[in-house]
Amino acid sequence: MSALAELYTIPQEYLDFRDTIRQIAQERIAPRAAEIDEREEYPQDLRELLAEHDVLGLPFDTEYGGTGTGTLMLNMAIEEIAKACASTALILMVQELGTLPIKLFGSPELKDRILPRCASGEWIAAFALSEPDAGSDPGGMRTRAVLEDGEWVINGTKNWITNSGVADFYTVFAVTDPNARHSHGITAFVVEADRPGFSVGKLEHKLGIRGSPTGQPVFEDVRVPPENIVGDVNEGFKVAMATLDRSRLGAAAQALGIAQGATDYAAAYARERTQFGRPINEFEGIQFKLADMETQCAAGRELLYQACAKVDRGDPDVGKYTAMAKLFCADMAMDVTVEAVQVLGGYGYVKEYPVERMMRDAKITQIYEGTSEIQRLVIARTLR
């Protein structure tokens, strides 16, 4: 099938849901965004708001209490929330990231035990793959899990983990066969936060997304039963990669939302700001910046939505397209937010206006869920 024939459509009920989420984001979330950033505050009130409106059910099928609306609708929602507040958008992103391994590879019992409590908003998830010495290279993982008296005993430290300290459970990856070569000998486990031996070390003070806690989960002889294994023993690398092939779309949607939010604000500012007796949007230098910003957002949206549709259809080239969407949207968000600051001039550089926050928030989208360099590797490998 040619690329031109692989079209996507958005049902009217999805557009209606998007408009509801957009209204919530602009009326309830946007007014809190600066305060959340300034205080480095996890917005529990906004999380509860999203749960009340079924937004936290977006990643899940109806049999687990979710909306059953698929990947495209999920990422349309992330985009709308990120226009207002990237930290709050991350709540929904990790709602998928932390549970997607269970959704894709978990046993029926594990799905029944975990997913409904997440879909309702009762439980908060986290995804614990990265470590101090293993970011882009999971082969450097040092966290170990050893089978002892019928239970797995986990020891190690993770790093850069979103929702650290607020999550009710962590999907944790640990080495179970240090001698494995091709599979990395990694296994995925569900580790509930109340298990003895689990703790959270330092939380990071970050450049952006300051309202989302990022920290170091520590595992000291944490015992988990075999029914908490996600997928098969020693097949955790496959679980992680299949998850990231899909979940990186959340980072792309967040990046797109940040960029569109910055573009919208810069365009509105340029209509009102006067210099030399005229609104600055009458000057060609500003007009061209805004035109390029809007065009980049539109291009990113088409690539993102096409990649989402491929996930929903189960197309074989999902990995390539999700990597392209993430790469393009992340790099685009950084470019667009820098230009938004430039449109506002000195006002763009101060915290009274939101574009400096948007620029800081945009940077992480080039780093997490696989750096832009890793995305280029993923894409390049499909071209050999």
Secondary structure, 3 states (H helix, E strand, C coil): CCHHHCCCCCCHHHHHHHHHHHHHHHHHHHHHHHHHHHHCCCCHHHHHHHHHCCHHHCCCCHHHCCCCCHHHHHHHHHHHHHHHCHHHHHHHHHHHHCCHHHHHHCCHHHHHHHHHHHHCCCCCEEEECCECCECCCHHHCCCEEEEECCEEEEEEECCCEECCCCCCEEEEEEECCCCCCCCCCEEEEEEECCCCCEEEEEECCCCCCCCCCEEEEEEEEEEECHHHEECCCCCHHHHHHHHHHHHHHHHHHHHHHHHHHHHHHHHHHHHHCEECCEEHHHCHHHHHHHHHHHHHHHHHHHHHHHHHHHHHHCCCCHHHHHHHHHHHHHHHHHHHHHHHHHHHHHHHHCCCCCHHHHHHHHHHHHCCCCCHHHHHHHHHHCCC
